[in-house]
Amino acid sequence: MEEDRGYWEQVKIHSCKHLKGALNEERYEHSISVSFTAIALAMAHGYDLKAAELAGLCHDCAKYMGKKVLTA
């Protein structure tokens, strides 16, 4: 279980670093806020908190990517 927690922390750290560099500040802050909301909803409904957090962080990650990047 400890190993699993370490893995998810590394995924979150990597995702946040990537998003911070890829998104403008407002969109990055929005994604952080959505991840908190996703965690709260997961808690209320008995879903996986880490998966919800990651989904919240990444929900807009392709918003500013061009068609060329998305279809590569």
N, CA, C, O and CB atoms as a CASP TS submission, in Angstrom:
PFRMAT TS
TARGET T0000
AUTHOR 0000-0000-0000
METHOD Language model
MODEL 1
PARENT N/A
ATOM      1  N   MET     1       0.832  -1.197   0.000  1.00  0.00           N
ATOM      2  CA  MET     1       0.000   0.000   0.000  1.00  0.00           C
ATOM      3  C   MET     1       0.876   1.260   0.000  1.00  0.00           C
ATOM      4  O   MET     1       0.567   2.234  -0.686  1.00  0.00           O
ATOM      5  CB  MET     1      -0.946  -0.001   1.222  1.00  0.00           C
ATOM      6  N   GLU     2       1.956   1.236   0.764  1.00  0.00           N
ATOM      7  CA  GLU     2       2.884   2.371   0.810  1.00  0.00           C
ATOM      8  C   GLU     2       3.503   2.609  -0.564  1.00  0.00           C
ATOM      9  O   GLU     2       3.679   3.751  -0.989  1.00  0.00           O
ATOM     10  CB  GLU     2       3.993   2.128   1.861  1.00  0.00           C
ATOM     11  N   GLU     3       3.833   1.507  -1.259  1.00  0.00           N
ATOM     12  CA  GLU     3       4.387   1.606  -2.601  1.00  0.00           C
ATOM     13  C   GLU     3       3.401   2.286  -3.546  1.00  0.00           C
ATOM     14  O   GLU     3       3.782   3.123  -4.365  1.00  0.00           O
ATOM     15  CB  GLU     3       4.757   0.219  -3.130  1.00  0.00           C
ATOM     16  N   ASP     4       2.131   1.914  -3.419  1.00  0.00           N
ATOM     17  CA  ASP     4       1.074   2.485  -4.240  1.00  0.00           C
ATOM     18  C   ASP     4       0.954   3.992  -4.000  1.00  0.00           C
ATOM     19  O   ASP     4       0.798   4.763  -4.946  1.00  0.00           O
ATOM     20  CB  ASP     4      -0.262   1.788  -3.947  1.00  0.00           C
ATOM     21  N   ARG     5       1.026   4.407  -2.734  1.00  0.00           N
ATOM     22  CA  ARG     5       0.941   5.830  -2.393  1.00  0.00           C
ATOM     23  C   ARG     5       2.110   6.591  -3.017  1.00  0.00           C
ATOM     24  O   ARG     5       1.926   7.685  -3.551  1.00  0.00           O
ATOM     25  CB  ARG     5       0.929   6.025  -0.854  1.00  0.00           C
ATOM     26  N   GLY     6       3.311   6.013  -2.952  1.00  0.00           N
ATOM     27  CA  GLY     6       4.483   6.651  -3.548  1.00  0.00           C
ATOM     28  C   GLY     6       4.337   6.824  -5.048  1.00  0.00           C
ATOM     29  O   GLY     6       4.725   7.849  -5.608  1.00  0.00           O
ATOM     30  N   TYR     7       3.774   5.811  -5.695  1.00  0.00           N
ATOM     31  CA  TYR     7       3.550   5.885  -7.139  1.00  0.00           C
ATOM     32  C   TYR     7       2.596   7.025  -7.479  1.00  0.00           C
ATOM     33  O   TYR     7       2.875   7.829  -8.368  1.00  0.00           O
ATOM     34  CB  TYR     7       2.995   4.551  -7.668  1.00  0.00           C
ATOM     35  N   TRP     8       1.466   7.094  -6.770  1.00  0.00           N
ATOM     36  CA  TRP     8       0.484   8.139  -7.053  1.00  0.00           C
ATOM     37  C   TRP     8       1.041   9.524  -6.774  1.00  0.00           C
ATOM     38  O   TRP     8       0.732  10.472  -7.495  1.00  0.00           O
ATOM     39  CB  TRP     8      -0.775   7.915  -6.232  1.00  0.00           C
ATOM     40  N   GLU     9       1.860   9.654  -5.736  1.00  0.00           N
ATOM     41  CA  GLU     9       2.472  10.953  -5.440  1.00  0.00           C
ATOM     42  C   GLU     9       3.399  11.371  -6.576  1.00  0.00           C
ATOM     43  O   GLU     9       3.432  12.541  -6.956  1.00  0.00           O
ATOM     44  CB  GLU     9       3.250  10.899  -4.106  1.00  0.00           C
ATOM     45  N   GLN    10       4.154  10.412  -7.121  1.00  0.00           N
ATOM     46  CA  GLN    10       5.043  10.714  -8.241  1.00  0.00           C
ATOM     47  C   GLN    10       4.247  11.107  -9.488  1.00  0.00           C
ATOM     48  O   GLN    10       4.631  12.027 -10.211  1.00  0.00           O
ATOM     49  CB  GLN    10       5.941   9.509  -8.547  1.00  0.00           C
ATOM     50  N   VAL    11       3.145  10.410  -9.735  1.00  0.00           N
ATOM     51  CA  VAL    11       2.284  10.757 -10.870  1.00  0.00           C
ATOM     52  C   VAL    11       1.737  12.169 -10.700  1.00  0.00           C
ATOM     53  O   VAL    11       1.737  12.955 -11.647  1.00  0.00           O
ATOM     54  CB  VAL    11       1.122   9.743 -11.008  1.00  0.00           C
ATOM     55  N   LYS    12       1.270  12.494  -9.490  1.00  0.00           N
ATOM     56  CA  LYS    12       0.716  13.820  -9.231  1.00  0.00           C
ATOM     57  C   LYS    12       1.782  14.901  -9.392  1.00  0.00           C
ATOM     58  O   LYS    12       1.528  15.931 -10.017  1.00  0.00           O
ATOM     59  CB  LYS    12       0.111  13.880  -7.825  1.00  0.00           C
ATOM     60  N   ILE    13       2.966  14.679  -8.837  1.00  0.00           N
ATOM     61  CA  ILE    13       4.046  15.664  -8.943  1.00  0.00           C
ATOM     62  C   ILE    13       4.418  15.880 -10.402  1.00  0.00           C
ATOM     63  O   ILE    13       4.558  17.018 -10.849  1.00  0.00           O
ATOM     64  CB  ILE    13       5.283  15.210  -8.136  1.00  0.00           C
ATOM     65  N   HIS    14       4.578  14.792 -11.144  1.00  0.00           N
ATOM     66  CA  HIS    14       4.925  14.909 -12.566  1.00  0.00           C
ATOM     67  C   HIS    14       3.822  15.631 -13.337  1.00  0.00           C
ATOM     68  O   HIS    14       4.103  16.495 -14.169  1.00  0.00           O
ATOM     69  CB  HIS    14       5.172  13.515 -13.177  1.00  0.00           C
ATOM     70  N   SER    15       2.575  15.278 -13.061  1.00  0.00           N
ATOM     71  CA  SER    15       1.447  15.907 -13.756  1.00  0.00           C
ATOM     72  C   SER    15       1.384  17.403 -13.464  1.00  0.00           C
ATOM     73  O   SER    15       1.186  18.207 -14.375  1.00  0.00           O
ATOM     74  CB  SER    15       0.126  15.238 -13.348  1.00  0.00           C
ATOM     75  N   CYS    16       1.552  17.777 -12.200  1.00  0.00           N
ATOM     76  CA  CYS    16       1.496  19.198 -11.832  1.00  0.00           C
ATOM     77  C   CYS    16       2.620  19.981 -12.490  1.00  0.00           C
ATOM     78  O   CYS    16       2.403  21.087 -12.985  1.00  0.00           O
ATOM     79  CB  CYS    16       1.570  19.362 -10.311  1.00  0.00           C
ATOM     80  N   LYS    17       3.821  19.413 -12.497  1.00  0.00           N
ATOM     81  CA  LYS    17       4.955  20.096 -13.141  1.00  0.00           C
ATOM     82  C   LYS    17       4.683  20.289 -14.626  1.00  0.00           C
ATOM     83  O   LYS    17       4.913  21.367 -15.176  1.00  0.00           O
ATOM     84  CB  LYS    17       6.266  19.295 -12.940  1.00  0.00           C
ATOM     85  N   HIS    18       4.195  19.245 -15.264  1.00  0.00           N
ATOM     86  CA  HIS    18       3.910  19.336 -16.696  1.00  0.00           C
ATOM     87  C   HIS    18       2.804  20.358 -16.972  1.00  0.00           C
ATOM     88  O   HIS    18       2.931  21.190 -17.871  1.00  0.00           O
ATOM     89  CB  HIS    18       3.507  17.958 -17.250  1.00  0.00           C
ATOM     90  N   LEU    19       1.733  20.292 -16.202  1.00  0.00           N
ATOM     91  CA  LEU    19       0.622  21.223 -16.410  1.00  0.00           C
ATOM     92  C   LEU    19       1.032  22.664 -16.158  1.00  0.00           C
ATOM     93  O   LEU    19       0.627  23.567 -16.891  1.00  0.00           O
ATOM     94  CB  LEU    19      -0.544  20.857 -15.508  1.00  0.00           C
ATOM     95  N   LYS    20       1.833  22.883 -15.126  1.00  0.00           N
ATOM     96  CA  LYS    20       2.264  24.250 -14.810  1.00  0.00           C
ATOM     97  C   LYS    20       3.048  24.852 -15.974  1.00  0.00           C
ATOM     98  O   LYS    20       2.945  26.048 -16.249  1.00  0.00           O
ATOM     99  CB  LYS    20       3.122  24.264 -13.528  1.00  0.00           C
ATOM    100  N   GLY    21       3.831  24.014 -16.653  1.00  0.00           N
ATOM    101  CA  GLY    21       4.596  24.498 -17.799  1.00  0.00           C
ATOM    102  C   GLY    21       3.767  24.613 -19.072  1.00  0.00           C
ATOM    103  O   GLY    21       4.087  25.410 -19.953  1.00  0.00           O
ATOM    104  N   ALA    22       2.709  23.823 -19.169  1.00  0.00           N
ATOM    105  CA  ALA    22       1.922  23.767 -20.405  1.00  0.00           C
ATOM    106  C   ALA    22       0.728  24.711 -20.416  1.00  0.00           C
ATOM    107  O   ALA    22       0.264  25.112 -21.483  1.00  0.00           O
ATOM    108  CB  ALA    22       1.441  22.369 -20.629  1.00  0.00           C
ATOM    109  N   LEU    23       0.225  25.071 -19.232  1.00  0.00           N
ATOM    110  CA  LEU    23      -0.982  25.891 -19.149  1.00  0.00           C
ATOM    111  C   LEU    23      -0.651  27.286 -18.642  1.00  0.00           C
ATOM    112  O   LEU    23       0.355  27.486 -17.961  1.00  0.00           O
ATOM    113  CB  LEU    23      -2.022  25.230 -18.239  1.00  0.00           C
ATOM    114  N   ASN    24      -1.499  28.247 -18.974  1.00  0.00           N
ATOM    115  CA  ASN    24      -1.310  29.565 -18.378  1.00  0.00           C
ATOM    116  C   ASN    24      -1.707  29.484 -16.900  1.00  0.00           C
ATOM    117  O   ASN    24      -2.360  28.528 -16.480  1.00  0.00           O
ATOM    118  CB  ASN    24      -2.153  30.659 -19.135  1.00  0.00           C
ATOM    119  N   GLU    25      -1.315  30.476 -16.126  1.00  0.00           N
ATOM    120  CA  GLU    25      -1.506  30.445 -14.674  1.00  0.00           C
ATOM    121  C   GLU    25      -2.971  30.268 -14.280  1.00  0.00           C
ATOM    122  O   GLU    25      -3.284  29.502 -13.369  1.00  0.00           O
ATOM    123  CB  GLU    25      -0.966  31.719 -14.056  1.00  0.00           C
ATOM    124  N   GLU    26      -3.858  30.970 -14.961  1.00  0.00           N
ATOM    125  CA  GLU    26      -5.283  30.881 -14.645  1.00  0.00           C
ATOM    126  C   GLU    26      -5.827  29.474 -14.893  1.00  0.00           C
ATOM    127  O   GLU    26      -6.577  28.945 -14.072  1.00  0.00           O
ATOM    128  CB  GLU    26      -6.071  31.897 -15.471  1.00  0.00           C
ATOM    129  N   ARG    27      -5.455  28.873 -16.011  1.00  0.00           N
ATOM    130  CA  ARG    27      -5.930  27.527 -16.338  1.00  0.00           C
ATOM    131  C   ARG    27      -5.326  26.501 -15.378  1.00  0.00           C
ATOM    132  O   ARG    27      -5.997  25.541 -15.000  1.00  0.00           O
ATOM    133  CB  ARG    27      -5.579  27.168 -17.799  1.00  0.00           C
ATOM    134  N   TYR    28      -4.060  26.696 -14.981  1.00  0.00           N
ATOM    135  CA  TYR    28      -3.419  25.797 -14.024  1.00  0.00           C
ATOM    136  C   TYR    28      -4.151  25.846 -12.678  1.00  0.00           C
ATOM    137  O   TYR    28      -4.475  24.805 -12.107  1.00  0.00           O
ATOM    138  CB  TYR    28      -1.928  26.172 -13.844  1.00  0.00           C
ATOM    139  N   GLU    29      -4.408  27.052 -12.179  1.00  0.00           N
ATOM    140  CA  GLU    29      -5.123  27.205 -10.906  1.00  0.00           C
ATOM    141  C   GLU    29      -6.517  26.589 -10.991  1.00  0.00           C
ATOM    142  O   GLU    29      -6.995  25.979 -10.034  1.00  0.00           O
ATOM    143  CB  GLU    29      -5.225  28.695 -10.519  1.00  0.00           C
ATOM    144  N   HIS    30      -7.158  26.754 -12.134  1.00  0.00           N
ATOM    145  CA  HIS    30      -8.475  26.144 -12.358  1.00  0.00           C
ATOM    146  C   HIS    30      -8.385  24.619 -12.228  1.00  0.00           C
ATOM    147  O   HIS    30      -9.230  23.998 -11.581  1.00  0.00           O
ATOM    148  CB  HIS    30      -9.027  26.533 -13.758  1.00  0.00           C
ATOM    149  N   SER    31      -7.371  24.023 -12.838  1.00  0.00           N
ATOM    150  CA  SER    31      -7.206  22.570 -12.789  1.00  0.00           C
ATOM    151  C   SER    31      -6.952  22.081 -11.367  1.00  0.00           C
ATOM    152  O   SER    31      -7.447  21.023 -10.979  1.00  0.00           O
ATOM    153  CB  SER    31      -6.059  22.138 -13.699  1.00  0.00           C
ATOM    154  N   ILE    32      -6.184  22.843 -10.588  1.00  0.00           N
ATOM    155  CA  ILE    32      -5.944  22.492  -9.182  1.00  0.00           C
ATOM    156  C   ILE    32      -7.273  22.533  -8.422  1.00  0.00           C
ATOM    157  O   ILE    32      -7.578  21.630  -7.644  1.00  0.00           O
ATOM    158  CB  ILE    32      -4.900  23.464  -8.528  1.00  0.00           C
ATOM    159  N   SER    33      -8.055  23.580  -8.653  1.00  0.00           N
ATOM    160  CA  SER    33      -9.360  23.698  -7.985  1.00  0.00           C
ATOM    161  C   SER    33     -10.294  22.553  -8.358  1.00  0.00           C
ATOM    162  O   SER    33     -10.992  22.010  -7.502  1.00  0.00           O
ATOM    163  CB  SER    33     -10.016  25.030  -8.338  1.00  0.00           C
ATOM    164  N   VAL    34     -10.304  22.194  -9.620  1.00  0.00           N
ATOM    165  CA  VAL    34     -11.154  21.088 -10.068  1.00  0.00           C
ATOM    166  C   VAL    34     -10.707  19.784  -9.415  1.00  0.00           C
ATOM    167  O   VAL    34     -11.542  18.946  -9.075  1.00  0.00           O
ATOM    168  CB  VAL    34     -11.118  20.958 -11.608  1.00  0.00           C
ATOM    169  N   SER    35      -9.392  19.605  -9.236  1.00  0.00           N
ATOM    170  CA  SER    35      -8.919  18.379  -8.591  1.00  0.00           C
ATOM    171  C   SER    35      -9.410  18.300  -7.146  1.00  0.00           C
ATOM    172  O   SER    35      -9.755  17.217  -6.673  1.00  0.00           O
ATOM    173  CB  SER    35      -7.381  18.308  -8.633  1.00  0.00           C
ATOM    174  N   PHE    36      -9.448  19.439  -6.435  1.00  0.00           N
ATOM    175  CA  PHE    36      -9.974  19.445  -5.065  1.00  0.00           C
ATOM    176  C   PHE    36     -11.461  19.098  -5.051  1.00  0.00           C
ATOM    177  O   PHE    36     -11.923  18.342  -4.197  1.00  0.00           O
ATOM    178  CB  PHE    36      -9.745  20.817  -4.406  1.00  0.00           C
ATOM    179  N   THR    37     -12.194  19.651  -5.991  1.00  0.00           N
ATOM    180  CA  THR    37     -13.629  19.348  -6.087  1.00  0.00           C
ATOM    181  C   THR    37     -13.847  17.874  -6.416  1.00  0.00           C
ATOM    182  O   THR    37     -14.746  17.237  -5.867  1.00  0.00           O
ATOM    183  CB  THR    37     -14.302  20.237  -7.158  1.00  0.00           C
ATOM    184  N   ALA    38     -13.028  17.338  -7.309  1.00  0.00           N
ATOM    185  CA  ALA    38     -13.140  15.927  -7.682  1.00  0.00           C
ATOM    186  C   ALA    38     -12.868  15.020  -6.478  1.00  0.00           C
ATOM    187  O   ALA    38     -13.535  14.000  -6.305  1.00  0.00           O
ATOM    188  CB  ALA    38     -12.163  15.596  -8.829  1.00  0.00           C
ATOM    189  N   ILE    39     -11.890  15.390  -5.649  1.00  0.00           N
ATOM    190  CA  ILE    39     -11.599  14.610  -4.446  1.00  0.00           C
ATOM    191  C   ILE    39     -12.799  14.643  -3.497  1.00  0.00           C
ATOM    192  O   ILE    39     -13.192  13.611  -2.951  1.00  0.00           O
ATOM    193  CB  ILE    39     -10.331  15.151  -3.736  1.00  0.00           C
ATOM    194  N   ALA    40     -13.372  15.815  -3.305  1.00  0.00           N
ATOM    195  CA  ALA    40     -14.536  15.946  -2.415  1.00  0.00           C
ATOM    196  C   ALA    40     -15.704  15.097  -2.911  1.00  0.00           C
ATOM    197  O   ALA    40     -16.369  14.424  -2.123  1.00  0.00           O
ATOM    198  CB  ALA    40     -14.969  17.421  -2.306  1.00  0.00           C
ATOM    199  N   LEU    41     -15.947  15.132  -4.206  1.00  0.00           N
ATOM    200  CA  LEU    41     -17.029  14.317  -4.776  1.00  0.00           C
ATOM    201  C   LEU    41     -16.736  12.824  -4.627  1.00  0.00           C
ATOM    202  O   LEU    41     -17.639  12.039  -4.336  1.00  0.00           O
ATOM    203  CB  LEU    41     -17.236  14.665  -6.260  1.00  0.00           C
ATOM    204  N   ALA    42     -15.483  12.433  -4.825  1.00  0.00           N
ATOM    205  CA  ALA    42     -15.104  11.024  -4.673  1.00  0.00           C
ATOM    206  C   ALA    42     -15.301  10.569  -3.229  1.00  0.00           C
ATOM    207  O   ALA    42     -15.763   9.456  -2.977  1.00  0.00           O
ATOM    208  CB  ALA    42     -13.637  10.805  -5.106  1.00  0.00           C
ATOM    209  N   MET    43     -14.947  11.438  -2.285  1.00  0.00           N
ATOM    210  CA  MET    43     -15.151  11.108  -0.863  1.00  0.00           C
ATOM    211  C   MET    43     -16.637  10.904  -0.570  1.00  0.00           C
ATOM    212  O   MET    43     -17.027   9.946   0.097  1.00  0.00           O
ATOM    213  CB  MET    43     -14.577  12.227   0.047  1.00  0.00           C
ATOM    214  N   ALA    44     -17.444  11.810  -1.074  1.00  0.00           N
ATOM    215  CA  ALA    44     -18.886  11.767  -0.805  1.00  0.00           C
ATOM    216  C   ALA    44     -19.560  10.540  -1.411  1.00  0.00           C
ATOM    217  O   ALA    44     -20.579  10.071  -0.905  1.00  0.00           O
ATOM    218  CB  ALA    44     -19.547  13.020  -1.338  1.00  0.00           C
ATOM    219  N   HIS    45     -18.986  10.024  -2.501  1.00  0.00           N
ATOM    220  CA  HIS    45     -19.643   8.935  -3.214  1.00  0.00           C
ATOM    221  C   HIS    45     -18.867   7.618  -3.181  1.00  0.00           C
ATOM    222  O   HIS    45     -19.235   6.654  -3.852  1.00  0.00           O
ATOM    223  CB  HIS    45     -19.866   9.338  -4.635  1.00  0.00           C
ATOM    224  N   GLY    46     -17.789   7.586  -2.394  1.00  0.00           N
ATOM    225  CA  GLY    46     -17.048   6.346  -2.208  1.00  0.00           C
ATOM    226  C   GLY    46     -16.195   5.905  -3.377  1.00  0.00           C
ATOM    227  O   GLY    46     -16.010   4.706  -3.585  1.00  0.00           O
ATOM    228  N   TYR    47     -15.673   6.840  -4.139  1.00  0.00           N
ATOM    229  CA  TYR    47     -14.812   6.501  -5.267  1.00  0.00           C
ATOM    230  C   TYR    47     -13.340   6.703  -4.911  1.00  0.00           C
ATOM    231  O   TYR    47     -13.016   7.280  -3.873  1.00  0.00           O
ATOM    232  CB  TYR    47     -15.181   7.345  -6.491  1.00  0.00           C
ATOM    233  N   ASP    48     -12.472   6.231  -5.766  1.00  0.00           N
ATOM    234  CA  ASP    48     -11.034   6.314  -5.576  1.00  0.00           C
ATOM    235  C   ASP    48     -10.574   7.779  -5.574  1.00  0.00           C
ATOM    236  O   ASP    48     -10.755   8.491  -6.561  1.00  0.00           O
ATOM    237  CB  ASP    48     -10.304   5.520  -6.675  1.00  0.00           C
ATOM    238  N   LEU    49      -9.982   8.217  -4.467  1.00  0.00           N
ATOM    239  CA  LEU    49      -9.581   9.621  -4.327  1.00  0.00           C
ATOM    240  C   LEU    49      -8.441  10.006  -5.262  1.00  0.00           C
ATOM    241  O   LEU    49      -8.451  11.087  -5.850  1.00  0.00           O
ATOM    242  CB  LEU    49      -9.173   9.898  -2.899  1.00  0.00           C
ATOM    243  N   LYS    50      -7.471   9.130  -5.394  1.00  0.00           N
ATOM    244  CA  LYS    50      -6.312   9.446  -6.249  1.00  0.00           C
ATOM    245  C   LYS    50      -6.715   9.520  -7.720  1.00  0.00           C
ATOM    246  O   LYS    50      -6.254  10.399  -8.449  1.00  0.00           O
ATOM    247  CB  LYS    50      -5.202   8.390  -6.063  1.00  0.00           C
ATOM    248  N   ALA    51      -7.563   8.612  -8.150  1.00  0.00           N
ATOM    249  CA  ALA    51      -8.034   8.645  -9.535  1.00  0.00           C
ATOM    250  C   ALA    51      -8.838   9.916  -9.794  1.00  0.00           C
ATOM    251  O   ALA    51      -8.707  10.541 -10.846  1.00  0.00           O
ATOM    252  CB  ALA    51      -8.888   7.399  -9.849  1.00  0.00           C
ATOM    253  N   ALA    52      -9.668  10.290  -8.825  1.00  0.00           N
ATOM    254  CA  ALA    52     -10.461  11.518  -8.968  1.00  0.00           C
ATOM    255  C   ALA    52      -9.550  12.744  -9.028  1.00  0.00           C
ATOM    256  O   ALA    52      -9.763  13.650  -9.834  1.00  0.00           O
ATOM    257  CB  ALA    52     -11.464  11.657  -7.799  1.00  0.00           C
ATOM    258  N   GLU    53      -8.538  12.760  -8.171  1.00  0.00           N
ATOM    259  CA  GLU    53      -7.596  13.890  -8.168  1.00  0.00           C
ATOM    260  C   GLU    53      -6.890  14.012  -9.509  1.00  0.00           C
ATOM    261  O   GLU    53      -6.785  15.108 -10.060  1.00  0.00           O
ATOM    262  CB  GLU    53      -6.560  13.729  -7.043  1.00  0.00           C
ATOM    263  N   LEU    54      -6.407  12.899 -10.033  1.00  0.00           N
ATOM    264  CA  LEU    54      -5.720  12.919 -11.322  1.00  0.00           C
ATOM    265  C   LEU    54      -6.662  13.339 -12.445  1.00  0.00           C
ATOM    266  O   LEU    54      -6.275  14.101 -13.330  1.00  0.00           O
ATOM    267  CB  LEU    54      -5.124  11.546 -11.626  1.00  0.00           C
ATOM    268  N   ALA    55      -7.883  12.850 -12.411  1.00  0.00           N
ATOM    269  CA  ALA    55      -8.870  13.246 -13.427  1.00  0.00           C
ATOM    270  C   ALA    55      -9.126  14.749 -13.365  1.00  0.00           C
ATOM    271  O   ALA    55      -9.222  15.410 -14.399  1.00  0.00           O
ATOM    272  CB  ALA    55     -10.195  12.472 -13.232  1.00  0.00           C
ATOM    273  N   GLY    56      -9.237  15.282 -12.156  1.00  0.00           N
ATOM    274  CA  GLY    56      -9.447  16.720 -12.000  1.00  0.00           C
ATOM    275  C   GLY    56      -8.275  17.532 -12.527  1.00  0.00           C
ATOM    276  O   GLY    56      -8.464  18.558 -13.180  1.00  0.00           O
ATOM    277  N   LEU    57      -7.066  17.067 -12.240  1.00  0.00           N
ATOM    278  CA  LEU    57      -5.881  17.776 -12.720  1.00  0.00           C
ATOM    279  C   LEU    57      -5.809  17.778 -14.240  1.00  0.00           C
ATOM    280  O   LEU    57      -5.451  18.784 -14.853  1.00  0.00           O
ATOM    281  CB  LEU    57      -4.620  17.148 -12.143  1.00  0.00           C
ATOM    282  N   CYS    58      -6.146  16.661 -14.832  1.00  0.00           N
ATOM    283  CA  CYS    58      -5.935  16.495 -16.278  1.00  0.00           C
ATOM    284  C   CYS    58      -7.150  16.801 -17.143  1.00  0.00           C
ATOM    285  O   CYS    58      -7.088  16.651 -18.363  1.00  0.00           O
ATOM    286  CB  CYS    58      -5.500  15.104 -16.552  1.00  0.00           C
ATOM    287  N   HIS    59      -8.242  17.223 -16.540  1.00  0.00           N
ATOM    288  CA  HIS    59      -9.481  17.367 -17.315  1.00  0.00           C
ATOM    289  C   HIS    59      -9.374  18.377 -18.455  1.00  0.00           C
ATOM    290  O   HIS    59     -10.101  18.252 -19.440  1.00  0.00           O
ATOM    291  CB  HIS    59     -10.603  17.775 -16.402  1.00  0.00           C
ATOM    292  N   ASP    60      -8.508  19.356 -18.356  1.00  0.00           N
ATOM    293  CA  ASP    60      -8.341  20.380 -19.401  1.00  0.00           C
ATOM    294  C   ASP    60      -6.988  20.296 -20.111  1.00  0.00           C
ATOM    295  O   ASP    60      -6.636  21.198 -20.871  1.00  0.00           O
ATOM    296  CB  ASP    60      -8.503  21.763 -18.794  1.00  0.00           C
ATOM    297  N   CYS    61      -6.237  19.238 -19.874  1.00  0.00           N
ATOM    298  CA  CYS    61      -4.844  19.230 -20.333  1.00  0.00           C
ATOM    299  C   CYS    61      -4.689  19.357 -21.853  1.00  0.00           C
ATOM    300  O   CYS    61      -3.651  19.831 -22.313  1.00  0.00           O
ATOM    301  CB  CYS    61      -4.178  17.965 -19.876  1.00  0.00           C
ATOM    302  N   ALA    62      -5.655  18.961 -22.620  1.00  0.00           N
ATOM    303  CA  ALA    62      -5.542  19.047 -24.077  1.00  0.00           C
ATOM    304  C   ALA    62      -6.188  20.302 -24.656  1.00  0.00           C
ATOM    305  O   ALA    62      -6.203  20.495 -25.871  1.00  0.00           O
ATOM    306  CB  ALA    62      -6.166  17.830 -24.708  1.00  0.00           C
ATOM    307  N   LYS    63      -6.713  21.142 -23.794  1.00  0.00           N
ATOM    308  CA  LYS    63      -7.477  22.300 -24.251  1.00  0.00           C
ATOM    309  C   LYS    63      -6.698  23.220 -25.193  1.00  0.00           C
ATOM    310  O   LYS    63      -7.265  23.765 -26.140  1.00  0.00           O
ATOM    311  CB  LYS    63      -7.942  23.087 -23.065  1.00  0.00           C
ATOM    312  N   TYR    64      -5.402  23.393 -24.935  1.00  0.00           N
ATOM    313  CA  TYR    64      -4.604  24.318 -25.745  1.00  0.00           C
ATOM    314  C   TYR    64      -3.681  23.616 -26.733  1.00  0.00           C
ATOM    315  O   TYR    64      -2.850  24.261 -27.373  1.00  0.00           O
ATOM    316  CB  TYR    64      -3.787  25.198 -24.847  1.00  0.00           C
ATOM    317  N   MET    65      -3.822  22.298 -26.861  1.00  0.00           N
ATOM    318  CA  MET    65      -2.997  21.567 -27.824  1.00  0.00           C
ATOM    319  C   MET    65      -3.600  21.710 -29.210  1.00  0.00           C
ATOM    320  O   MET    65      -4.819  21.702 -29.381  1.00  0.00           O
ATOM    321  CB  MET    65      -2.874  20.070 -27.434  1.00  0.00           C
ATOM    322  N   GLY    66      -2.740  21.839 -30.176  1.00  0.00           N
ATOM    323  CA  GLY    66      -3.213  21.928 -31.552  1.00  0.00           C
ATOM    324  C   GLY    66      -3.638  20.578 -32.091  1.00  0.00           C
ATOM    325  O   GLY    66      -3.309  19.538 -31.521  1.00  0.00           O
ATOM    326  N   LYS    67      -4.361  20.602 -33.180  1.00  0.00           N
ATOM    327  CA  LYS    67      -4.865  19.389 -33.802  1.00  0.00           C
ATOM    328  C   LYS    67      -3.705  18.440 -34.182  1.00  0.00           C
ATOM    329  O   LYS    67      -3.833  17.219 -34.087  1.00  0.00           O
ATOM    330  CB  LYS    67      -5.702  19.745 -35.047  1.00  0.00           C
ATOM    331  N   LYS    68      -2.590  19.021 -34.607  1.00  0.00           N
ATOM    332  CA  LYS    68      -1.438  18.235 -35.011  1.00  0.00           C
ATOM    333  C   LYS    68      -0.895  17.407 -33.849  1.00  0.00           C
ATOM    334  O   LYS    68      -0.533  16.244 -34.029  1.00  0.00           O
ATOM    335  CB  LYS    68      -0.350  19.144 -35.562  1.00  0.00           C
ATOM    336  N   VAL    69      -0.839  17.995 -32.676  1.00  0.00           N
ATOM    337  CA  VAL    69      -0.339  17.286 -31.489  1.00  0.00           C
ATOM    338  C   VAL    69      -1.333  16.215 -31.074  1.00  0.00           C
ATOM    339  O   VAL    69      -0.934  15.102 -30.733  1.00  0.00           O
ATOM    340  CB  VAL    69      -0.087  18.272 -30.318  1.00  0.00           C
ATOM    341  N   LEU    70      -2.617  16.533 -31.096  1.00  0.00           N
ATOM    342  CA  LEU    70      -3.631  15.590 -30.632  1.00  0.00           C
ATOM    343  C   LEU    70      -3.792  14.376 -31.528  1.00  0.00           C
ATOM    344  O   LEU    70      -4.198  13.314 -31.056  1.00  0.00           O
ATOM    345  CB  LEU    70      -4.940  16.283 -30.512  1.00  0.00           C
ATOM    346  N   THR    71      -3.486  14.510 -32.805  1.00  0.00           N
ATOM    347  CA  THR    71      -3.653  13.388 -33.736  1.00  0.00           C
ATOM    348  C   THR    71      -2.355  12.660 -34.019  1.00  0.00           C
ATOM    349  O   THR    71      -2.338  11.714 -34.806  1.00  0.00           O
ATOM    350  CB  THR    71      -4.239  13.876 -35.030  1.00  0.00           C
ATOM    351  N   ALA    72      -1.267  13.083 -33.391  1.00  0.00           N
ATOM    352  CA  ALA    72       0.046  12.425 -33.623  1.00  0.00           C
ATOM    353  C   ALA    72       0.121  11.100 -32.944  1.00  0.00           C
ATOM    354  O   ALA    72       1.142  10.417 -33.033  1.00  0.00           O
ATOM    355  CB  ALA    72       1.192  13.297 -33.138  1.00  0.00           C
TER
END
